[in-house]
Amino acid sequence: MRFLLLFLAVLGLSALPASQAAKAVASETSHPEARPFDESAHAVEQVDSALARAQLSGKRVIVVMGANWCHDSRGLSGWFAEPRFAAMLAVKYELVYVDVGMKDRNIDIARRFGIKSIKGTPTVLVLSPKGELLNRKSAPKWRNAASWTEEDIFTYFDQFIPEL
């Protein structure tokens, strides 16, 4: 059945002019993208600084552990850069992007907060101002962030509930 549906979808796209077929595929996966992951950054210092600011402000900290090569990392960071997200995040969170290379860089930061390894990117840590991991269950679930809807991503962070 899945093969038949795929075949019909391909057949339908092939009937469209090439430019329309490309637009149809692009519109299904379009989302903003950004490349904020800096492999030369001092990630431990950035996380420590964000936690220090959070202790003063009472905000939580989001640590996005990803890479610029990763479609899902770029997709999530692209949404975070959009004005609607940026305004909400600025009020509630300190935001840090940590480059994990090919899941082999800055892993000590994940371990510091109880994540043994980076299985997929991005892995998103939500921390209390005291540095407690608040989303242990959902931290690794962001590895398909580019397929999340704008509203689902916004709601997750705007109405965040700790998973303690």
NULUMPA-703512 format. One record per residue (C-alpha): x, y, z; residue number from 1. Coordinates in nm, 3 decimals. Layout:
<sites>
SITE         x         y         z   num
SITE         X         Y         Z   NUM
...
</sites>
This chain:
<sites>
SITE         x         y         z   num
SITE     0.000     0.000     0.000     1
SITE     0.280     0.242     0.091     2
SITE     0.453     0.161    -0.238     3
SITE     0.134     0.236    -0.430     4
SITE     0.092     0.571    -0.253     5
SITE     0.456     0.661    -0.318     6
SITE     0.418     0.562    -0.684     7
SITE     0.105     0.776    -0.721     8
SITE     0.277     1.071    -0.552     9
SITE     0.577     1.045    -0.786    10
SITE     0.347     1.007    -1.085    11
SITE     0.155     1.315    -0.978    12
SITE     0.473     1.521    -0.941    13
SITE     0.603     1.403    -1.277    14
SITE     0.288     1.538    -1.441    15
SITE     0.372     1.887    -1.314    16
SITE     0.617     2.114    -1.491    17
SITE     0.963     2.080    -1.332    18
SITE     0.943     2.417    -1.154    19
SITE     0.606     2.332    -0.996    20
SITE     0.726     1.987    -0.884    21
SITE     1.027     2.145    -0.714    22
SITE     0.803     2.397    -0.541    23
SITE     0.569     2.123    -0.420    24
SITE     0.854     1.932    -0.255    25
SITE     1.016     2.246    -0.116    26
SITE     0.693     2.371     0.040    27
SITE     0.658     2.049     0.239    28
SITE     1.000     2.088     0.399    29
SITE     1.051     2.464     0.407    30
SITE     1.155     2.621     0.732    31
SITE     1.408     2.884     0.825    32
SITE     1.766     2.771     0.873    33
SITE     2.063     2.920     1.055    34
SITE     2.422     2.811     1.114    35
SITE     2.509     2.926     1.467    36
SITE     2.739     2.639     1.566    37
SITE     3.099     2.760     1.604    38
SITE     3.353     2.482     1.635    39
SITE     3.617     2.723     1.767    40
SITE     3.396     2.863     2.045    41
SITE     3.481     2.797     2.408    42
SITE     3.162     2.603     2.473    43
SITE     3.221     2.532     2.842    44
SITE     3.274     2.904     2.907    45
SITE     2.961     2.992     2.710    46
SITE     2.749     2.745     2.907    47
SITE     2.897     2.866     3.238    48
SITE     2.828     3.229     3.143    49
SITE     2.469     3.148     3.045    50
SITE     2.416     2.971     3.378    51
SITE     2.562     3.268     3.567    52
SITE     2.326     3.506     3.383    53
SITE     2.034     3.269     3.449    54
SITE     2.105     3.264     3.821    55
SITE     2.082     3.643     3.825    56
SITE     1.772     3.665     3.605    57
SITE     1.585     3.348     3.706    58
SITE     1.567     3.236     3.343    59
SITE     1.624     2.883     3.225    60
SITE     1.906     2.789     2.989    61
SITE     1.869     2.615     2.654    62
SITE     2.182     2.438     2.533    63
SITE     2.143     2.330     2.171    64
SITE     2.405     2.066     2.100    65
SITE     2.426     2.041     1.723    66
SITE     2.628     2.118     1.414    67
SITE     2.606     2.330     1.101    68
SITE     2.619     2.015     0.884    69
SITE     2.295     1.893     1.045    70
SITE     1.969     1.982     0.872    71
SITE     1.770     1.948     1.196    72
SITE     2.016     2.163     1.395    73
SITE     1.996     2.435     1.130    74
SITE     1.617     2.406     1.120    75
SITE     1.568     2.446     1.495    76
SITE     1.816     2.733     1.516    77
SITE     1.644     2.894     1.218    78
SITE     1.313     2.897     1.405    79
SITE     1.486     3.034     1.715    80
SITE     1.612     3.327     1.505    81
SITE     1.263     3.419     1.383    82
SITE     1.123     3.731     1.559    83
SITE     0.834     3.548     1.726    84
SITE     1.065     3.288     1.879    85
SITE     1.345     3.532     1.959    86
SITE     1.107     3.753     2.158    87
SITE     0.971     3.462     2.363    88
SITE     1.312     3.304     2.419    89
SITE     1.471     3.634     2.528    90
SITE     1.219     3.665     2.812    91
SITE     1.240     3.306     2.936    92
SITE     1.581     3.163     2.844    93
SITE     1.952     3.207     2.801    94
SITE     2.041     3.036     2.473    95
SITE     2.371     2.864     2.393    96
SITE     2.468     2.680     2.075    97
SITE     2.734     2.412     2.125    98
SITE     2.905     2.256     1.824    99
SITE     2.935     1.878     1.865   100
SITE     3.124     1.813     1.542   101
SITE     3.039     1.463     1.425   102
SITE     2.898     1.388     1.774   103
SITE     3.254     1.377     1.907   104
SITE     3.314     1.735     2.028   105
SITE     3.204     1.897     2.356   106
SITE     3.046     1.574     2.476   107
SITE     3.173     1.659     2.825   108
SITE     2.904     1.929     2.837   109
SITE     2.628     1.673     2.775   110
SITE     2.779     1.440     3.035   111
SITE     2.798     1.724     3.285   112
SITE     2.419     1.739     3.278   113
SITE     2.357     1.364     3.277   114
SITE     2.343     1.286     2.904   115
SITE     2.590     1.002     2.839   116
SITE     2.624     1.047     2.464   117
SITE     2.491     1.247     2.173   118
SITE     2.287     1.001     1.968   119
SITE     2.148     1.257     1.728   120
SITE     2.166     1.625     1.655   121
SITE     2.045     1.848     1.782   122
SITE     2.021     1.732     2.139   123
SITE     1.850     2.012     2.332   124
SITE     1.910     2.055     2.705   125
SITE     1.678     2.273     2.910   126
SITE     1.848     2.365     3.236   127
SITE     1.730     2.533     3.553   128
SITE     1.923     2.842     3.664   129
SITE     2.109     2.606     3.901   130
SITE     2.215     2.381     3.614   131
SITE     1.967     2.096     3.668   132
SITE     1.858     1.914     3.352   133
SITE     1.482     1.963     3.323   134
SITE     1.409     1.764     3.005   135
SITE     1.600     1.437     3.033   136
SITE     1.336     1.243     2.836   137
SITE     1.288     1.487     2.549   138
SITE     1.646     1.619     2.515   139
SITE     1.742     1.365     2.245   140
SITE     1.407     1.382     2.064   141
SITE     1.501     1.696     1.872   142
SITE     1.708     1.503     1.615   143
SITE     1.410     1.535     1.380   144
SITE     1.348     1.903     1.461   145
SITE     1.319     2.007     1.097   146
SITE     1.002     1.798     1.068   147
SITE     0.835     1.959     1.372   148
SITE     0.580     2.228     1.303   149
SITE     0.653     2.586     1.395   150
SITE     0.366     2.582     1.644   151
SITE     0.481     2.260     1.816   152
SITE     0.832     2.396     1.864   153
SITE     0.704     2.730     1.990   154
SITE     0.459     2.565     2.233   155
SITE     0.725     2.329     2.373   156
SITE     0.950     2.616     2.478   157
SITE     0.685     2.876     2.557   158
SITE     0.488     2.644     2.786   159
SITE     0.780     2.425     2.898   160
SITE     0.703     2.188     3.183   161
SITE     0.998     2.021     3.358   162
SITE     1.010     1.641     3.323   163
SITE     1.121     1.574     3.679   164
</sites>
